[in-house]
Amino acid sequence: MWGKVFITMGILLGGMFIAAPPVASQEDIATQSSASLTINAWKALNNEDFESAITYADACITRFGGRAERMQAKLDDYPAGPDHVIHQYYALNDVATAHYIKGQALTALERLDEAEAAYQDLVDKYAFGQCWDPRGWFWKPAVVAKEKLHQLKTGEFLDFGDYSSMTLMVLAWKALDEGDIEAVLAYTNKCIELYAEEAAKMQAGLKEIPTGEDDEIHAYWALNDVATAYFIQGEAYFKSDMLEEAKQAYRKVMDNYSYAQCWDPRGWFWKVAAGAEEKVAMIDSGLFMNFWDYSSKDLVGKAWNSLESGDLARAVGYATKCIEMYGDDARRMQSELDDYPEGTEDEIHAYWALNDVATAHYIKGQALQEQNKPREARREYQAIVDHYSFAQCWDPRGWWWKPVTEARHKLDAMAPAE
């Protein structure tokens, strides 16, 4: 639940998880600040001490509610600016958060009418309150309260996990794999609703795609995840043959989040806008290709299958994608060698980029030859000779063959380019 994530505000001290204290006396509660009351309410909620969570939340609401309402009345939008500026609205922020915690606790106790009233008060009276997450951003309790109200009124509950952008993207990718477009849109729209403002700020602060260590790129979490949310929406529409809707989603990425990157759990970032641009071009051309997981192995496999079935345009497309994505890795591997790698199959497969990129050039050369494009075909074969001479290609019948040898035969057999 949401509270179990944001409880870290008060209890992750020095890396130690501190259990919730027993409920203080009424006299002690009466002297606590709004921040202290909210922290203790989070602690109690996290420990499933729901009655104590309500007690602390009610104390915050009772003592600071009037001040919070006065702060709300002065605003016509969410306060923005440096963190200390937003923290100045401490009463509004803490009372809004207290209402949210109370709603969560009451829901857990199945006191649903009271939970609905707590969420509705939050939406009606403290709409511009914000809650600080120690991971580095503010979130908007009223936005999430509206979602909770919808769930309570309809009985349609969708688990958003901890509502973090990362969790929402994990859930969205899973829903996409399962073909559940409604869930895809629910998860991605929730990410966009919660984090688009922060994503826009991050985009505006950049002049080029961030580079550096993984943590430095992950620091642009909102930009990366909101862009990915739109990309996933595009994928869902694409799979559903809703091509205009897919193009609109992809163009959101291209137009607004050009510096975003998406982490691939296999160990690298890919550029979301470039992927979106590629998808739009594919839709416009009518030449649809399924790049699946974008691995060099999968791309080369699809290129071979397309070549053998006579689908020459797709053979060129899959081979080109492999070359674009893995050419740098292939040339780096080539530079490390002074002869063909030897040893076990696994030892030779360790030069996967070199082997697959050379093979992709070979496939592309053959497809171009069959399309009666000898000049372009020669360029592909020559690239193997010039840049990937130590590559080897595995034949599923049980042996390795050398693309550079076959490329030279092709070049010798072809008439010289004019």
N, C-alpha and C positions, 0 to 999 in steps of 0.2 A: 504494500500500500504506500501511498505517497508519503505519509508521515514517517515511515520507516527509513526513507532516504534522507529527508531533510532534518531528521533528528540530529544528524551529525553537527548541526549548528552549536549545540551546547554540550555534547558528551564526548566528542573525540578530542580529548585534552592530552597533549603530549603523547599521542599515539595509543592512549589507554582508553578502553571502553568502560565508562563509569555507569553503573546501574542507577536506576531512578531512586531518589531518596524517598522515604516515607512522606506522606502528606504532612506539610507543616501545619502548625496551629493557625487558627484564624488570625491571631495577633501577628504572627510571623508573616503570613500571607499579605496582611494589610500594609506591611512595610516594604514589600518587594517591588522592584521596578517592573515595567511592562515587559522588558526583555527577559528578566529573570522568571517571571510568571510563564511567559511563552516557552522558554527553554524547559522549565519543569513540566509543562503540559506535554511537550514533545517527548520528553523522557518517559513520562507515564504512559503515553500512547504507544511508544515503542515497546514498552514492557507489558503491554496489554492490560495495564491497570486503568481501565477506561473511566471508572468513577473518579479517580484522582485527576485524570486528564481533564475531565469536565470541570472539576473543582477549580483547578488552576486557570483554565480557560475562562470560566465565569468570573473569577476574581479580576482577571485582566480586562474583560469586557465591562464589568461594573465600574471599576476604578478609572479606566482610561477611555471609555466609550464616548463620553461627551467631548473630550479633547480630540479624539479621532474624527468625530463628525464635523467638528469645526475645521480641521485640516482638510477633510474631504470637500467641504463647502467652498474652499478657496481654490479648488482645482477644476480644470476642465479637461484634463488628460493626465496620464501617468507622469509623475515627476521624472525628469531625465537629467543626465549630466553625470559628473563623477559620483562614485559611490557615496561619499560623505554628504552630498546634496540630497540623495534619496533617503539616506539614514536620518536626515533631519525630520522626516515625517514619521518619527519613531512610533507615536501613538497610533496613527492610522495603520501603519504596517503591522504592528503587533496585535492590534485588535482584530484586523482582518484575518491574520494568521490564527488567532485564538478561535474565531468563529469556524475557521476551516478545521482545526483540530477537534473542536467540539462536535462538528458534523461527522467527522470520521469516527469518533468515540461512540456517538449515539447510533451510528449505523452498525457498528460492531455489536452493540447491545440490542440491536433489532428494534430500537425506538425510532422508527423511520419517520413518523410525522414530526418528531422533534428535530431529527437530523435535517429534514427538509426545511424546517423553519430557520435553523442555524445557517444553512447555506443561503437561503433567500435573504436573510438579514445582511449577510456578507455582500451579496450582489446589490442589494438595494441601498445600503448605507455606506459601504466602504469599498466601492468598486475600484478605486485607484490605489489601494494598498498593495504593497509589494513585500515579498519575503526573501531574505538573503539566504542563498545557498553557499556554504563555505567553500564549495568547489569553484566559486568565482562569478556568480551571476545572481540576479534577482529573478524570481518567478512571480506570477500574478495569481494570488489565491482566488480572486473572483472569476477568472477564466476557467479554472478547474472546478470551482463550485457550480458553475453553469452546467458543466458536463455531469457532475454528480447529481444535480437536480434532474437532468434529462434521464439519467439512469434510474433514479428513484421513481419518477413519474411513469416511465414506460416499462420498467422491469427488464430492460435490455442492457445487460452489463457486459462491457468489453474491458478486459484487463489491460490497462496501459502500463503495468509494471510500476516502476518508480517515476514515470513521466520524464525521465531524462531523455535527451535527444538520442543518445546512443542506444538506449533500450528500445525506444520507438522505432529506430531504424532496423534493429535486429528483428523485431516483431514484423515490420513491414516486409523485409526481405523474405522471411519465413512464409508470410501470407502470400507473397508473390509466387514463391515456389509451389505453394499449394493451390494456386489459381483462385484464391478468395479475393476478388477485386473489392468487395465491400470492406473487408478488413484492411486491405492495402490502403484504401482511401481514408479510413478512420485513423489509422496510425500515422500516415503521412500528413494528413490535414492537422492532426493534433500537434505534430512536430512544427509544422509551419505556423500554426496559431500561436504556439508558445515561444518560438525562438526566431521568427523571421526578423523581428526588429533588431535583435542582437546580430543576426547574420548580416543585415544591411550595414550595420556599423563596422563590422569586420571587413566587409568588402570595400567600403569607402576608405578604410585606412590603409589599403594596399595599392601598390602600383604594378605588382607582378605576382605570379604564383609563388607562395612561400616555399622556401627550401630549407635544408638543414636536417637536424636529427628528427626522428619520428615525433618526439615530444613537442618539438617546435612547430611542427605542422598540425599535430593534434590540438595545439593551443587555439586554433581557429575552428573549434568544435562546432559552433553554431553555423558558421558559413558552410562548412563541409557537410553537416547533416541536413540542413535545410535544402541545399542544392541536391543532395542525394535523395531527399524526400520527393522533390519534383521529378527527378530522373526515374525513381521507382514508379511514380504515378504514370509517367510516360510509358514505361515498360508494361504496366498493367493494361493501359488502354491499347497499346500496340498488340498485346496478346489477345485482346478482346476484339480486334479488328476495328477499333474506334480511332482511325488514323488521324483525323483532324484534332481530336482531343489529345492524342499522343503528341502531336506536333506542338500544341499549345503548351503542354507541360515541359517538353524539351526546351522550347524557346524561353520559358521562364528562367531556366538555368543559364542559357546562352546570354540572355539580356541582363540578368541581375546578379549572377553569381559566377562570373567568369574565372575567379581565382580559387574556386573550391576544388578540393581533392577528396577522394573517397579511399579509405583504407581497405585493401584486400587482405584477408587473414592469411593468405599465402606469403605475405611479406613485402608488399609494396603499396604505394599510393597510385591511383590513376586519376586523370583530370576529368572531372565530371562534365564540364562544358564541351570538351572535345568529344566525349562519348555522346553527348546530346546532339552535337552538330552532325556527327556521323549518322545517328539515327534519323535525323530530319532528311539528310541527303539520301539515305536509303529509301525512305518513304516517297520522296519526290521522284526518285529514279524508278521506283517500282521493283528494284532488285533487292528483295528481302533476303537477308542472311542471318543465321543464328550463330552468333559468336560464342554462345554457351558460357564457358568460364574464362574465355580469353587466354587459355594456356597455349603455349606453342604446340604442344602435342595435339590438342584438340583442333587447332587451326590447320595444322598440316594434314591431319587425318581427314578433315572436311575438304581440304583442297584436293587431296588424292581422289576422294570419292566423287567429287564434282568433275574432275578431269576424266575419270574412267567412265562416268555416265554421259559425257559429252556436254556437261553444263559448264562451258568454258568461261563465261562471265563470272560465275561464282568461284570457279577455280582460281581465277585471277584475284578476285576479291578476298578470299580467305588467305591466299598466299601473301598478298600485299599487306594485310593486317598483321600477319606474323612478322614480316620483315620490318614494318613500322615499329612494332612493339618491342622486338627483341634483337634488332640489328646491332645496337650498341653493346649488348651483352655478348653477342656472337663475335664481334670484332675484338672485344676484350679477351675472350677465351682464345681466339686465334693468336693474339699477340703473346700469349703465355706459352705457346708451343713452338717446337722446332722440328716436329715430326708428328705422324699420326699417333694419337693416344692408343695404348695397348693395355691388355689386362682382361679382367672380367667384363661381362656385359654392363654391369653396374658402373664400372670405372669409365667405360666409354660413354655410357649414358650421362655421366656427370657433366659432359660437355653438351648438354641438351640444347642450349641456345645456338651454339655454333652449328650443330648437326641439323636442327630444325630450320634455321634461317637459310642455310645452304640448300636444303631440300625444297624450301618454299620458292627460292629463286629458280630451281630446276623445274618445278611444277609450273610456275608462272611462265617460264620460257617455252615449255611445251604447249601450254594453252595458247600463248600468243602465236606460236608457229602455226597451230591448227586454225587460228583466226586469220591466217595469211598476213601476219605482221612481223616479217623477218627482222627488221631493224630493231624493234622493241625486244624481240626474242633474243637476239644476239647480246643485247645489253644485260639481260638477266644471266645468260650463261657466262658472260665475261665477268660479271660481279663475283661469281663463284671462284673463278680463276684468280681474280685480283685480291679478294678479301677473305675467302673461306676455304683455302686450299686443303686444310687438314680436317675438314668435316667428313663425317661418315653417316650413312643412312641405314637404319636397320630394316632388313627385309623380313617380314613375318614368317617366311619359309625357313629362316634360321641362319642368316649371315648378314654381314655388313658390306655395303658397297660404297664407293667413293664418288660423290657428286662431281668433284672436279674432273675426274677421268671421263665421266659421261658428258660433262659440259664441253670438254675439249673435243670429243668425238662429234658432238652436235655442231660446234663451231667449224670444224674441218669439213663437215658434210654440207654446210650451208654455203650458198654463193656469197662472196664478199658483199658487204653492205655498200650500197651506192653512195 
